[in-house]
Amino acid sequence: MPDMTLADAVQGLCASMASHPQVDPCAILSSLVVVYNEPLNPSVDAGIQAVTTALRRVLESLRDGDASLNREVLQASPLPPRVVACLVDSAKQIVHTKSAIPHLNRLDWRVDLTVASNLLKTIRQPSIVLRLQLTDGHIHTIELSVDKFHELRYNTAKMLQEMNQLERHPIMRLTLDGHTSV
């Protein structure tokens, strides 16, 4: 149904919500934002699956339509205001995450140390293993020597310091509407 209008999608969502009143659409939306591009798990409860499918159709229509017209259609719909607010917020998050470069979602680390071994004549230096999980779901594992880790730590701290200096600069105090803040 690629040519489905927002009004049709909202009607489908209302029907799904009426058929499955035990399913909270806002709870589904909070997790749907994270897994929006992934296919729906077929082993999910039928009620959750029906509401999720309807929510995806509404979100697709919101993403593709005119923002002011979308707002009018949603406000005129029989959807509860809480669900309308969740839909608008979720649509904004999805657009933001689609257009953004993946960023760090989680960082796990450990220190690997070989204490002794028959095969090693010398004790090796410890190494740091970093596991980076990005917002697009990719996971990268990096093994660093202690020296490289300290270099990474130093350069990160230096970048943060430079960013703080830039943020304090008067030109950076401009707000979105063009007025300066004091």
Secondary structure as UniProt FT lines:
FT   TURN            2..3
FT   HELIX           6..19
FT   TURN            21..22
FT   HELIX           25..32
FT   TURN            33..37
FT   TURN            42..43
FT   HELIX           46..64
FT   HELIX           67..76
FT   HELIX           81..99
FT   STRAND          104..112
FT   STRAND          127..134
FT   TURN            135..136
FT   STRAND          139..145
FT   HELIX           146..168
FT   HELIX           170..173
FT   TURN            176..177
//
